[in-house]
């Protein structure tokens, strides 16, 4: 399990820099906008809720991009590198790698732009192309306003009920997961069964993806961190997809 997925209760990481600014550097606003536009133009929206006419939008972006893809790009980094960079620096790395891998830009073009900005500093970037921008802008704005719901209308009966004793699986190593590392192999109790089924686009390599039930699971902190580190009288809750649970 990669270190950045396994921080719950980990000690000795040093002082935490709590950055109160949303954007520290001007370029971070641009990278946030790029990510938002990619999500609003993602091809998976043709199957999303609400209904988007994404196939009618004249965009050159023809791939799937969701929060899962952004997280995969950052969390696939070497853990020592991961903790070296700030939040939007990791976004920049993941998005850049995606565009190179998918062939939207070449590694040579990326290297050339990197050398330019390293030399010139924070200069205004080139203006974005305006062809058919109104339709594209409308789609992105609609997505920012409405989003896309992961809830799916599928008839899947939950395996567990409130009060059931469960155990968190120790899933195979994955480049991205929604399973907190400190809960692997830990016992818990189903505290709440959420209504409906929820998908995760596109499912990471640990098998998450198809619409499935999800639960709020109650844990005794002593079972997670041991008697000496658990706060007396406290309770720990985590929302987990069904794929991560087995009957105790």
Helices and strands as residue ranges (DSSP letters): G 3-5, H 26-40, G 43-47, G 54-56, H 67-75, H 79-82, H 87-101, H 107-120, H 133-146, E 151-152, E 165-168, G 181-183, E 187-193, E 197-198, E 214-219, H 221-225, E 236-241, G 242-244, E 245-247
